[in-house]
């Protein structure tokens, strides 16, 4: 009887071995016949497209409005080597609303006085509205003869305070600001009266 039991056990083991002999020696096939899932493909990265460029018309308008060295030659100025940021009224121009088309120039008089010009553009509004509603200038108002008669100027204003005089001129989307910082307001005002008609003519 014992021999018969041993023979039966050996037969069972042999059959089990035969059933596994034709399967590959791979742990995956023993425990999971389902193919491994492929890793998810990475999501496409957002493209870093360059911002849209300023409309060509605004760029050309800025170039037309900015002073050249010839425009200020009669003032006897030279380009400032290390210009300081303008203060006063010109510093109140709302740059947060300005388009990318804008320029800033600085010159220096032989006396040490300084001349600044800031030309800005407003793609979605009229510069005259910005001048009237957004630019709050302190000081006494300055009369600049010859500016209101210039074609193309929608609005303008000029002010003097503590030796600094500024004129702002608006035409369409362009705002041109000219400022002179001098030892006293009398000299600064005289310079602005000379330069304001030049700046207005470039906007016409």
Backbone as a printed PyTorch tensor [residue, N CA C, xyz], in Angstrom:
tensor([[[  0.8340,  -1.2110,   0.0000],
         [  0.0000,   0.0000,   0.0000],
         [  0.8580,   1.2460,   0.0000]],

        [[  1.9590,   1.2200,   0.8270],
         [  2.8370,   2.3800,   0.8990],
         [  3.4830,   2.6450,  -0.4280]],

        [[  3.9170,   1.5660,  -1.1110],
         [  4.5350,   1.7440,  -2.4220],
         [  3.5470,   2.3340,  -3.4240]],

        [[  2.2960,   1.9550,  -3.3120],
         [  1.2860,   2.4710,  -4.2490],
         [  1.0990,   3.9660,  -4.0440]],

        [[  1.0840,   4.3970,  -2.7870],
         [  0.9310,   5.8390,  -2.5040],
         [  2.1070,   6.6340,  -3.0440]],

        [[  3.3060,   6.1330,  -2.8580],
         [  4.4930,   6.8220,  -3.3650],
         [  4.4330,   6.9440,  -4.8750]],

        [[  3.9910,   5.8580,  -5.5180],
         [  3.9110,   5.8680,  -6.9840],
         [  2.9080,   6.9120,  -7.4620]],

        [[  1.7780,   7.0360,  -6.7460],
         [  0.7640,   8.0350,  -7.1220],
         [  1.3200,   9.4440,  -6.9540]],

        [[  2.0200,   9.6950,  -5.8580],
         [  2.5960,  11.0320,  -5.6070],
         [  3.6020,  11.3880,  -6.6700]],

        [[  4.4510,  10.4290,  -7.0510],
         [  5.4490,  10.7090,  -8.0970],
         [  4.7620,  11.0210,  -9.4120]],

        [[  3.6560,  10.3250,  -9.6710],
         [  2.9450,  10.5740, -10.9250],
         [  2.3630,  11.9740, -10.9500]],

        [[  1.8290,  12.4230,  -9.8160],
         [  1.2660,  13.7840,  -9.7410],
         [  2.3440,  14.8280,  -9.9550]],

        [[  3.5010,  14.6600,  -9.3210],
         [  4.6150,  15.6050,  -9.4770],
         [  5.0840,  15.6420, -10.9150]],

        [[  5.1540,  14.4920, -11.5590],
         [  5.6120,  14.4480, -12.9480],
         [  4.6530,  15.1990, -13.8490]],

        [[  3.3430,  15.0220, -13.5820],
         [  2.3520,  15.7190, -14.4200],
         [  2.4340,  17.2120, -14.2340]],

        [[  2.6510,  17.6610, -12.9850],
         [  2.7710,  19.1080, -12.7420],
         [  3.9860,  19.6740, -13.4280]],

        [[  5.0830,  18.9450, -13.3830],
         [  6.3060,  19.4170, -14.0430],
         [  6.1200,  19.4950, -15.5280]],

        [[  5.4230,  18.5580, -16.0910],
         [  5.1990,  18.5640, -17.5440],
         [  4.3400,  19.7380, -17.9500]],

        [[  3.3610,  20.1320, -17.0960],
         [  2.4760,  21.2580, -17.4390],
         [  3.2080,  22.5640, -17.4310]],

        [[  4.2620,  22.7170, -16.6370],
         [  5.0000,  23.9870, -16.5590],
         [  6.2000,  24.0210, -17.4600]],

        [[  6.5610,  22.8710, -18.0330],
         [  7.7940,  22.8290, -18.8010],
         [  7.7410,  23.6960, -20.0350]],

        [[  6.5260,  23.8630, -20.6420],
         [  6.4600,  24.6260, -21.8980],
         [  6.1590,  26.0980, -21.6670]],

        [[  6.1970,  26.5920, -20.3970],
         [  5.9970,  28.0190, -20.1340],
         [  7.3420,  28.6610, -19.9070]],

        [[  7.5570,  29.8470, -20.4040],
         [  8.8590,  30.5210, -20.2420],
         [  9.1220,  30.8440, -18.7980]],

        [[ 10.4080,  30.9420, -18.4420],
         [ 10.8170,  31.2240, -17.0790],
         [ 10.7710,  32.7340, -16.8580]],

        [[  9.5380,  33.2710, -16.7160],
         [  9.3140,  34.7070, -16.5830],
         [  8.3320,  34.9020, -15.4430]],

        [[  8.7370,  35.6660, -14.4440],
         [  7.8690,  35.8540, -13.2930],
         [  6.5650,  36.5210, -13.6790]],

        [[  6.5740,  37.3450, -14.7020],
         [  5.3370,  38.0070, -15.1150],
         [  4.3100,  37.0070, -15.6030]],

        [[  4.7600,  35.9340, -16.3000],
         [  3.8180,  34.9620, -16.8430],
         [  3.2270,  34.1000, -15.7520]],

        [[  3.9310,  33.9820, -14.6060],
         [  3.3960,  33.1770, -13.5230],
         [  2.2960,  33.9070, -12.7670]],

        [[  2.4740,  35.2190, -12.5960],
         [  1.5760,  35.9450, -11.7060],
         [  0.6270,  36.9030, -12.4220]],

        [[  0.9120,  37.2880, -13.6800],
         [  0.0210,  38.2240, -14.3770],
         [  0.2070,  38.0360, -15.8620]],

        [[ -0.8020,  37.4290, -16.5010],
         [ -0.7100,  37.2260, -17.9430],
         [ -1.0570,  38.4810, -18.7220]],

        [[ -1.5100,  39.5760, -18.0720],
         [ -1.8840,  40.8080, -18.7730],
         [ -0.6360,  41.6110, -19.0880]],

        [[ -0.4560,  42.0460, -20.3240],
         [  0.7310,  42.8350, -20.6600],
         [  0.7880,  44.0900, -19.8070]],

        [[  2.0230,  44.5140, -19.4650],
         [  2.2010,  45.7290, -18.6600],
         [  1.7150,  46.9400, -19.4280]],

        [[  1.0070,  47.8420, -18.7420],
         [  0.4790,  49.0440, -19.4000],
         [  1.6110,  49.9810, -19.7740]],

        [[  1.5210,  50.6070, -20.9540],
         [  2.5520,  51.5370, -21.3870],
         [  2.4400,  52.8230, -20.5800]],

        [[  3.5920,  53.4470, -20.2290],
         [  3.5260,  54.6990, -19.4680],
         [  2.8300,  55.7760, -20.2810]],

        [[  2.0310,  56.6360, -19.6180],
         [  1.3190,  57.6800, -20.3630],
         [  2.2920,  58.6330, -21.0260]],

        [[  1.9540,  59.0320, -22.2370],
         [  2.8250,  59.9670, -22.9690],
         [  2.7210,  61.3430, -22.3280]],

        [[  3.8530,  62.0940, -22.2500],
         [  3.8290,  63.4110, -21.6000],
         [  2.9360,  64.3820, -22.3610]],

        [[  2.2990,  65.2910, -21.5920],
         [  1.4470,  66.2830, -22.2260],
         [  2.3040,  67.2890, -22.9890]],

        [[  1.8110,  67.7640, -24.1140],
         [  2.5960,  68.7390, -24.8700],
         [  2.7990,  70.0120, -24.0750]],

        [[  4.0230,  70.5920, -24.1310],
         [  4.3320,  71.8140, -23.3970],
         [  3.7280,  73.0120, -24.1050]],

        [[  3.3020,  73.9740, -23.3050],
         [  2.7300,  75.1870, -23.8910],
         [  3.8060,  75.9350, -24.6590]],

        [[  3.4650,  76.3930, -25.8230],
         [  4.4380,  77.1170, -26.6400],
         [  4.6520,  78.5010, -26.0670]],

        [[  5.9170,  78.9370, -26.0610],
         [  6.2500,  80.2780, -25.5740],
         [  6.3250,  81.2220, -26.7550]],

        [[  5.1730,  81.5270, -27.3050],
         [  5.1380,  82.4130, -28.4630],
         [  5.5060,  83.8220, -28.0540]],

        [[  6.2120,  84.5470, -28.9330],
         [  6.5980,  85.9210, -28.6590],
         [  5.3600,  86.7970, -28.6510]],

        [[  5.3390,  87.8230, -27.7760],
         [  4.1810,  88.7120, -27.7460],
         [  4.0070,  89.4340, -29.0690]],

        [[  2.7630,  89.7510, -29.3580],
         [  2.4800,  90.4370, -30.6130],
         [  3.2040,  91.7730, -30.6430]],

        [[  3.7810,  92.1040, -31.7690],
         [  4.5170,  93.3550, -31.8970],
         [  3.5490,  94.5240, -31.9750]],

        [[  4.0870,  95.6920, -31.6420],
         [  3.2770,  96.9010, -31.6770],
         [  2.8700,  97.1950, -33.1190]],

        [[  1.6570,  97.6970, -33.3500],
         [  1.2520,  98.0620, -34.7070],
         [  2.2510,  99.0190, -35.3400]],

        [[  2.5170,  98.8090, -36.6040],
         [  3.5220,  99.6120, -37.2970],
         [  3.1920, 101.0950, -37.2360]],

        [[  1.9180, 101.4360, -37.2980],
         [  1.5290, 102.8370, -37.2680],
         [  1.9600, 103.5400, -36.0010]],

        [[  1.8830, 102.8510, -34.8530],
         [  2.2940, 103.4570, -33.5970],
         [  3.7970, 103.6610, -33.5390]],

        [[  4.5400, 102.7010, -34.0380],
         [  5.9970, 102.8350, -34.0610],
         [  6.4080, 104.0290, -34.9190]],

        [[  5.7820, 104.1640, -36.0660],
         [  6.1070, 105.2820, -36.9440],
         [  5.7050, 106.6120, -36.3080]],

        [[  4.5820, 106.6230, -35.5750],
         [  4.1390, 107.8510, -34.9270],
         [  5.1260, 108.2940, -33.8510]],

        [[  5.6840, 107.3430, -33.1270],
         [  6.6820, 107.6770, -32.1140],
         [  7.9360, 108.2450, -32.7640]],

        [[  8.3750, 107.6090, -33.8210],
         [  9.5840, 108.0980, -34.5060],
         [  9.3880, 109.5000, -35.0640]],

        [[  8.1830, 109.7740, -35.5250],
         [  7.9150, 111.1050, -36.0720],
         [  7.8900, 112.1610, -34.9800]],

        [[  7.4810, 111.7790, -33.7560],
         [  7.3180, 112.7490, -32.6770],
         [  8.5990, 113.0110, -31.9000]],

        [[  9.5380, 112.0940, -31.9120],
         [ 10.7200, 112.2610, -31.0660],
         [ 11.6630, 113.3190, -31.6310]],

        [[ 12.3060, 114.0440, -30.7230],
         [ 13.2800, 115.0590, -31.0980],
         [ 14.5250, 114.4020, -31.6790]],

        [[ 15.0900, 115.0480, -32.6760],
         [ 16.4050, 114.6720, -33.1740],
         [ 17.4090, 115.6810, -32.6160]],

        [[ 18.6880, 115.4080, -32.7890],
         [ 19.7060, 116.3530, -32.3250],
         [ 19.5550, 117.6950, -33.0380]],

        [[ 19.1060, 117.6750, -34.2880],
         [ 18.8990, 118.9300, -35.0150],
         [ 17.7570, 119.7470, -34.4100]],

        [[ 16.7200, 119.0710, -33.9050],
         [ 15.5840, 119.7770, -33.3160],
         [ 15.9790, 120.5690, -32.0740]],

        [[ 16.9710, 120.0770, -31.3450],
         [ 17.3670, 120.7450, -30.0990],
         [ 18.7280, 121.4200, -30.2100]],

        [[ 19.2620, 121.5160, -31.4210],
         [ 20.5960, 122.1090, -31.5950],
         [ 20.6340, 123.5640, -31.1310]],

        [[ 19.5450, 124.3030, -31.3570],
         [ 19.5090, 125.7140, -30.9600],
         [ 19.5690, 125.8860, -29.4520]],

        [[ 19.2630, 124.8380, -28.6990],
         [ 19.3310, 124.9150, -27.2420],
         [ 20.7570, 124.7780, -26.7230]],

        [[ 21.6770, 124.3580, -27.5900],
         [ 23.0590, 124.1910, -27.1610],
         [ 23.2760, 123.0160, -26.2330]],

        [[ 22.4260, 121.9970, -26.3370],
         [ 22.5190, 120.8400, -25.4430],
         [ 23.3210, 119.7170, -26.0880]],

        [[ 23.7240, 118.7920, -25.2570],
         [ 24.3980, 117.5820, -25.7240],
         [ 23.7490, 116.3880, -25.0290]],

        [[ 23.7950, 115.2080, -25.6440],
         [ 23.1920, 114.0340, -24.9910],
         [ 23.7860, 113.8070, -23.6000]],

        [[ 22.9360, 113.5430, -22.6370],
         [ 23.3920, 113.3110, -21.2660],
         [ 24.0380, 111.9360, -21.1650]],

        [[ 25.2420, 111.8920, -20.5750],
         [ 25.9680, 110.6270, -20.4740],
         [ 25.3720, 109.7200, -19.3990]],

        [[ 24.9180, 110.2980, -18.3060],
         [ 24.3020, 109.5010, -17.2300],
         [ 23.0410, 110.2260, -16.7670]],

        [[ 21.9800, 110.1320, -17.5570],
         [ 20.7710, 110.8990, -17.2510],
         [ 20.0690, 110.4050, -16.0030]],

        [[ 19.5350, 111.3690, -15.2540],
         [ 18.6970, 111.0290, -14.1010],
         [ 17.2580, 110.9180, -14.5580]],

        [[ 16.4960, 110.1050, -13.8840],
         [ 15.0850, 109.9490, -14.2410],
         [ 14.3650, 111.2720, -14.0290]],

        [[ 13.5500, 111.6920, -14.9870],
         [ 12.8330, 112.9580, -14.8250],
         [ 11.8470, 112.8930, -13.6710]],

        [[ 11.6980, 114.0340, -12.9990],
         [ 10.7470, 114.1210, -11.8930],
         [  9.5980, 115.0140, -12.3200]],

        [[  8.8430, 115.4900, -11.3490],
         [  7.7840, 116.4370, -11.6540],
         [  6.6930, 115.8580, -12.5260]],

        [[  6.1840, 116.7170, -13.4050],
         [  5.0290, 116.3530, -14.2270],
         [  5.3240, 115.1890, -15.1660]],

        [[  6.5100, 115.1640, -15.7260],
         [  6.8300, 114.0940, -16.6770],
         [  6.8400, 112.7320, -15.9880]],

        [[  7.1680, 112.7060, -14.7210],
         [  7.1790, 111.4480, -13.9770],
         [  5.7760, 110.9370, -13.6890]],

        [[  4.7640, 111.7800, -13.8940],
         [  3.3820, 111.3780, -13.6340],
         [  2.6880, 110.7730, -14.8510]],

        [[  3.3640, 110.7050, -15.9710],
         [  2.7760, 110.0640, -17.1420],
         [  2.5360, 108.5890, -16.8010]],

        [[  1.3140, 108.0880, -16.9680],
         [  0.9880, 106.7140, -16.5460],
         [  1.6150, 105.6560, -17.4560]],

        [[  2.8100, 105.2360, -17.1100],
         [  3.5340, 104.2720, -17.9500],
         [  2.8900, 102.8970, -17.9370]],

        [[  2.0950, 102.5780, -16.9190],
         [  1.4630, 101.2580, -16.8680],
         [  0.4810, 101.0550, -18.0170]],

        [[  0.0010, 102.1400, -18.6080],
         [ -0.9580, 102.0440, -19.7030],
         [ -0.2950, 102.1690, -21.0690]],

        [[  1.0080, 102.3430, -21.0750],
         [  1.7260, 102.6480, -22.3090],
         [  1.9900, 101.3780, -23.1100]],

        [[  1.8790, 101.4870, -24.4480],
         [  2.2630, 100.3800, -25.3060],
         [  3.7720, 100.2670, -25.3810]],

        [[  4.2580,  99.2610, -26.0720],
         [  5.7010,  99.0540, -26.1570],
         [  6.3790, 100.0920, -27.0380]],

        [[  5.6070, 100.8170, -27.8490],
         [  6.1880, 101.8500, -28.7060],
         [  6.2900, 103.1470, -27.9240]],

        [[  7.4680, 103.4060, -27.3730],
         [  7.7180, 104.6570, -26.6720],
         [  9.2250, 104.8980, -26.6100]],

        [[  9.6060, 106.1550, -26.4690],
         [ 11.0240, 106.5110, -26.4080],
         [ 11.2300, 107.5630, -25.3370]],

        [[ 12.4490, 107.6490, -24.8610],
         [ 12.8270, 108.6480, -23.8680],
         [ 14.2210, 109.1570, -24.2110]],

        [[ 14.3750, 110.4680, -24.2290],
         [ 15.6620, 111.0850, -24.5570],
         [ 16.0430, 112.0830, -23.4730]],

        [[ 17.3520, 112.2670, -23.2870],
         [ 17.8590, 113.1810, -22.2720],
         [ 19.0220, 113.9830, -22.8530]],

        [[ 19.0170, 115.2830, -22.5890],
         [ 20.1190, 116.1590, -22.9870],
         [ 20.5120, 117.0250, -21.7980]],

        [[ 21.6980, 117.6310, -21.9120],
         [ 22.1850, 118.5010, -20.8480],
         [ 22.6660, 119.8230, -21.4270]],

        [[ 22.2790, 120.9090, -20.7530],
         [ 22.7270, 122.2450, -21.1250],
         [ 24.1230, 122.4860, -20.5620]],

        [[ 24.8810, 123.4230, -21.1580],
         [ 26.1990, 123.7610, -20.5980],
         [ 26.1170, 124.2560, -19.1550]],

        [[ 24.9800, 124.8260, -18.7760],
         [ 24.8040, 125.3460, -17.4200],
         [ 24.5210, 124.2510, -16.4020]],

        [[ 24.2650, 123.0300, -16.8600],
         [ 23.9110, 121.9420, -15.9640],
         [ 22.4280, 121.6390, -15.9420]],

        [[ 21.6190, 122.5070, -16.5490],
         [ 20.1890, 122.2250, -16.6720],
         [ 19.9900, 121.0070, -17.5750]],

        [[ 18.8510, 120.3690, -17.4720],
         [ 18.5980, 119.1610, -18.2580],
         [ 17.3140, 119.2970, -19.0720]],

        [[ 17.2990, 118.5930, -20.1920],
         [ 16.1570, 118.5510, -21.0980],
         [ 15.7640, 117.0890, -21.2920]],

        [[ 14.4890, 116.8140, -21.1000],
         [ 13.9830, 115.4460, -21.2480],
         [ 12.8140, 115.4400, -22.2290]],

        [[ 12.7310, 114.3640, -22.9860],
         [ 11.5380, 114.1230, -23.7980],
         [ 11.0890, 112.6880, -23.6100]],

        [[  9.7930, 112.5260, -23.3960],
         [  9.1820, 111.1950, -23.2660],
         [  8.0050, 111.1260, -24.2320]],

        [[  8.0830, 110.1940, -25.1860],
         [  6.9990, 109.9990, -26.1580],
         [  6.3860, 108.6260, -25.8860]],

        [[  5.0970, 108.6080, -25.5660],
         [  4.4070, 107.3620, -25.2520],
         [  3.2090, 107.1790, -26.1740]],

        [[  2.7410, 105.9370, -26.2870],
         [  1.5620, 105.6360, -27.1030],
         [  0.5730, 104.8350, -26.2820]],

        [[ -0.7020, 104.9520, -26.6530],
         [ -1.7920, 104.2730, -25.9590],
         [ -2.6370, 103.5600, -27.0130]],

        [[ -2.3820, 102.2540, -27.2350],
         [ -3.0360, 101.5330, -28.3320],
         [ -4.5550, 101.4920, -28.2520]],

        [[ -5.1010, 101.5710, -27.0210],
         [ -6.5480, 101.3650, -26.8780],
         [ -7.2930, 102.6150, -26.4300]],

        [[ -6.6760, 103.7890, -26.5140],
         [ -7.3630, 105.0170, -26.1000],
         [ -6.6720, 106.2380, -26.6960]],

        [[ -7.3370, 107.3750, -26.5970],
         [ -6.7710, 108.6170, -27.1010],
         [ -5.8300, 109.2060, -26.0580]],

        [[ -4.7020, 109.7080, -26.5340],
         [ -3.7420, 110.3090, -25.6110],
         [ -4.3300, 111.5450, -24.9340]],

        [[ -5.2380, 112.2490, -25.6140],
         [ -5.8690, 113.4250, -25.0130],
         [ -6.6550, 113.0390, -23.7620]],

        [[ -7.3070, 111.8780, -23.7730],
         [ -8.0510, 111.4200, -22.6020],
         [ -7.1040, 111.1080, -21.4440]],

        [[ -5.9510, 110.5320, -21.7750],
         [ -4.9500, 110.2500, -20.7450],
         [ -4.4340, 111.5560, -20.1530]],

        [[ -4.1760, 112.5290, -21.0060],
         [ -3.6760, 113.8200, -20.5410],
         [ -4.6660, 114.4950, -19.6000]],

        [[ -5.9280, 114.4730, -19.9520],
         [ -6.9330, 115.1840, -19.1600],
         [ -7.2890, 114.4550, -17.8640]],

        [[ -7.3830, 113.1380, -17.9360],
         [ -7.9200, 112.3840, -16.7970],
         [ -6.8700, 111.6950, -15.9320]],

        [[ -5.7100, 111.4040, -16.4900],
         [ -4.7560, 110.5620, -15.7740],
         [ -3.4760, 111.2840, -15.3760]],

        [[ -3.2030, 112.4350, -15.9420],
         [ -1.9480, 113.1270, -15.6570],
         [ -2.2300, 114.3300, -14.7600]],

        [[ -1.9050, 114.1800, -13.5050],
         [ -2.1180, 115.2440, -12.5270],
         [ -0.7850, 115.9400, -12.2550]],

        [[ -0.6640, 117.1700, -12.7280],
         [  0.5900, 117.8990, -12.6040],
         [  0.4450, 119.0300, -11.5900]],

        [[  1.4320, 119.1270, -10.7060],
         [  1.4240, 120.1930,  -9.7120],
         [  2.1270, 121.4220, -10.2820]],

        [[  1.8870, 122.5720,  -9.6500],
         [  2.5560, 123.7920, -10.0610],
         [  1.6270, 124.7610, -10.7500]],

        [[  2.2170, 125.8300, -11.2570],
         [  1.4630, 126.8690, -11.9510],
         [  1.3500, 126.5340, -13.4350]],

        [[  0.2000, 126.7820, -14.0040],
         [  0.0230, 126.5540, -15.4360],
         [  0.8550, 127.5650, -16.2280]],

        [[  1.3920, 127.0710, -17.3350],
         [  2.2650, 127.8830, -18.1760],
         [  1.6330, 128.0480, -19.5460]],

        [[  1.5770, 129.2710, -20.0240],
         [  1.0600, 129.5300, -21.3640],
         [  2.1740, 129.2880, -22.3740]],

        [[  1.8700, 128.5140, -23.4130],
         [  2.8610, 128.2160, -24.4620],
         [  2.3000, 128.6870, -25.8030]],

        [[  2.6040, 129.8990, -26.1990],
         [  2.0650, 130.4430, -27.4520],
         [  2.4730, 129.6060, -28.6520]],

        [[  1.5520, 129.5100, -29.6020],
         [  1.8460, 128.8300, -30.8540],
         [  1.5340, 127.3500, -30.8800]],

        [[  1.1600, 126.7880, -29.7410],
         [  0.9080, 125.3510, -29.7110],
         [ -0.5170, 125.0230, -30.1290]],

        [[ -1.4950, 125.7510, -29.6230],
         [ -2.8850, 125.4240, -29.9120],
         [ -3.2320, 125.6070, -31.3790]],

        [[ -2.4240, 126.3790, -32.1030],
         [ -2.7060, 126.6120, -33.5230],
         [ -2.1220, 125.5260, -34.4180]],

        [[ -1.3600, 124.6000, -33.8360],
         [ -0.7220, 123.5660, -34.6410],
         [ -1.7480, 122.5080, -35.0360]],

        [[ -1.7590, 122.1420, -36.2850],
         [ -2.6520, 121.0790, -36.7540],
         [ -2.2180, 119.7400, -36.1580]],

        [[ -3.1960, 118.9550, -35.7660],
         [ -2.9040, 117.6080, -35.2770],
         [ -2.7710, 117.4910, -33.7780]],

        [[ -2.7230, 118.5930, -33.0230],
         [ -2.6300, 118.5330, -31.5680],
         [ -4.0360, 118.5490, -30.9900]],

        [[ -4.4170, 117.4760, -30.3180],
         [ -5.7620, 117.3580, -29.7530],
         [ -5.8930, 118.0710, -28.4180]],

        [[ -4.8510, 118.0480, -27.6170],
         [ -4.8840, 118.6830, -26.3060],
         [ -3.4490, 118.9200, -25.8510]],

        [[ -3.2760, 119.9120, -24.9810],
         [ -1.9510, 120.1690, -24.4430],
         [ -2.0840, 120.8570, -23.0900]],

        [[ -1.0130, 120.8130, -22.3350],
         [ -0.9680, 121.4910, -21.0460],
         [  0.4790, 121.7030, -20.6630]],

        [[  0.7510, 122.7710, -19.8940],
         [  2.1120, 123.0710, -19.4640],
         [  2.0720, 123.6090, -18.0400]],

        [[  3.0950, 123.2480, -17.2620],
         [  3.1450, 123.6130, -15.8530],
         [  4.5780, 123.8820, -15.4360]],

        [[  4.7490, 124.7080, -14.4020],
         [  6.0550, 124.9880, -13.8100],
         [  5.9760, 124.8530, -12.2950]],

        [[  7.0050, 124.2460, -11.6990],
         [  7.0710, 124.1030, -10.2490],
         [  8.5270, 123.9440,  -9.8310]],

        [[  9.0260, 124.8810,  -9.0310],
         [ 10.3600, 124.7940,  -8.4340],
         [ 11.4570, 124.5340,  -9.4580]],

        [[ 11.4990, 125.3350, -10.4950],
         [ 12.5730, 125.2260, -11.4710],
         [ 12.3790, 124.1500, -12.5240]],

        [[ 11.2570, 123.4490, -12.4990],
         [ 10.9580, 122.4050, -13.4850],
         [  9.7070, 122.7890, -14.2550]],

        [[  9.8210, 122.8550, -15.5680],
         [  8.6750, 123.1750, -16.4190],
         [  8.4780, 122.0560, -17.4230]],

        [[  7.2090, 121.7510, -17.6870],
         [  6.8600, 120.6160, -18.5420],
         [  5.7050, 120.9890, -19.4520]],

        [[  5.7600, 120.4930, -20.6820],
         [  4.6290, 120.6100, -21.5890],
         [  4.2760, 119.2090, -22.0760]],

        [[  2.9850, 118.9050, -22.0970],
         [  2.4800, 117.6320, -22.6140],
         [  1.5680, 117.9260, -23.7870]],

        [[  1.7750, 117.2120, -24.8930],
         [  0.9910, 117.4110, -26.0990],
         [  0.4480, 116.0750, -26.5670]],

        [[ -0.8560, 116.0380, -26.8400],
         [ -1.5090, 114.7950, -27.2500],
         [ -2.0100, 114.9040, -28.6820]],

        [[ -1.7860, 113.8480, -29.4430],
         [ -2.2760, 113.7660, -30.8230],
         [ -2.5950, 112.3110, -31.1230]],

        [[ -3.8870, 112.0040, -31.2970],
         [ -4.2730, 110.6120, -31.5300],
         [ -3.8500, 109.7500, -30.3590]],

        [[ -3.1180, 108.6460, -30.6070],
         [ -2.6760, 107.7820, -29.5160],
         [ -1.3330, 108.1920, -28.9260]],

        [[ -0.7460, 109.3030, -29.3780],
         [  0.6130, 109.6900, -28.9910],
         [  0.5790, 110.8410, -27.9920]],

        [[  1.3940, 110.7090, -26.9490],
         [  1.5760, 111.7680, -25.9590],
         [  3.0590, 112.1210, -25.9320]],

        [[  3.3640, 113.3790, -26.2470],
         [  4.7490, 113.8470, -26.2630],
         [  4.9430, 114.7890, -25.0840]],

        [[  5.8910, 114.4640, -24.2210],
         [  6.1820, 115.2920, -23.0650],
         [  7.5900, 115.8370, -23.1350]],

        [[  7.7400, 117.1520, -22.8900],
         [  9.0500, 117.8010, -22.8890],
         [  9.2020, 118.5140, -21.5500]],

        [[ 10.3420, 118.3200, -20.9130],
         [ 10.5630, 118.8960, -19.5900],
         [ 11.9680, 119.4700, -19.4870]],

        [[ 12.0760, 120.6250, -18.8320],
         [ 13.3560, 121.2640, -18.5810],
         [ 13.5000, 121.4810, -17.0830]],

        [[ 14.6120, 121.0060, -16.5370],
         [ 14.9490, 121.2230, -15.1300],
         [ 16.0940, 122.2280, -15.0850]],

        [[ 15.8400, 123.3730, -14.4830],
         [ 16.8310, 124.4410, -14.4350],
         [ 16.9690, 124.9760, -13.0220]],

        [[ 17.8620, 125.9630, -12.8710],
         [ 18.0810, 126.5400, -11.5460],
         [ 16.8650, 127.3180, -11.0680]],

        [[ 16.0940, 127.8730, -12.0020],
         [ 14.8810, 128.5910, -11.6170],
         [ 13.8240, 128.4010, -12.6970]],

        [[ 12.5820, 128.6690, -12.3320],
         [ 11.4640, 128.4410, -13.2450],
         [ 11.4770, 129.3870, -14.4350]],

        [[ 12.0700, 130.5730, -14.2850],
         [ 12.0860, 131.5320, -15.3910],
         [ 12.8480, 130.9710, -16.5800]],

        [[ 14.0180, 130.4240, -16.3290],
         [ 14.8190, 129.8480, -17.4140],
         [ 14.1310, 128.6060, -17.9890]],

        [[ 13.6030, 127.7680, -17.1230],
         [ 12.9380, 126.5540, -17.5930],
         [ 11.7210, 126.8920, -18.4420]],

        [[ 10.9490, 127.9130, -18.0120],
         [  9.7600, 128.3000, -18.7710],
         [ 10.1280, 128.8430, -20.1390]],

        [[ 11.1990, 129.6190, -20.2140],
         [ 11.6330, 130.1700, -21.5020],
         [ 12.0220, 129.0470, -22.4630]],

        [[ 12.6980, 128.0300, -21.9500],
         [ 13.0980, 126.9040, -22.7930],
         [ 11.8810, 126.1240, -23.2730]],

        [[ 10.9040, 125.9050, -22.3990],
         [  9.7000, 125.1680, -22.7940],
         [  8.9250, 125.9420, -23.8510]],

        [[  8.8660, 127.2490, -23.7260],
         [  8.1550, 128.0490, -24.7330],
         [  8.8330, 127.9530, -26.0980]],

        [[ 10.1400, 127.7810, -26.0910],
         [ 10.8510, 127.6190, -27.3670],
         [ 10.6240, 126.2150, -27.9470]],

        [[ 10.5880, 125.2150, -27.0910],
         [ 10.5460, 123.8290, -27.5510],
         [  9.1380, 123.3120, -27.8230]],

        [[  8.1410, 123.8560, -27.1390],
         [  6.7710, 123.3540, -27.3000],
         [  6.2800, 123.4400, -28.7420]],

        [[  6.4740, 124.5610, -29.4700],
         [  6.0310, 124.5910, -30.8710],
         [  6.7540, 123.5810, -31.7380]],

        [[  8.0190, 123.2960, -31.4190],
         [  8.7770, 122.2920, -32.1870],
         [  8.1580, 120.9020, -31.9740]],

        [[  7.8640, 120.5900, -30.7170],
         [  7.2540, 119.2910, -30.4210],
         [  5.8750, 119.1710, -31.0350]],

        [[  5.1000, 120.2720, -31.0310],
         [  3.7530, 120.2460, -31.6180],
         [  3.8230, 120.0460, -33.1230]],

        [[  4.7730, 120.7050, -33.7620],
         [  4.9010, 120.5720, -35.2240],
         [  5.2210, 119.1350, -35.6230]],

        [[  5.9680, 118.4170, -34.7950],
         [  6.3140, 117.0230, -35.1240],
         [  5.1220, 116.0890, -34.9570]],

        [[  4.1060, 116.5360, -34.2300],
         [  2.8890, 115.7240, -34.0870],
         [  1.8840, 115.9930, -35.1980]],

        [[  2.0510, 117.1050, -35.9180],
         [  1.0780, 117.5080, -36.9270],
         [  1.1510, 116.6690, -38.1880]]])
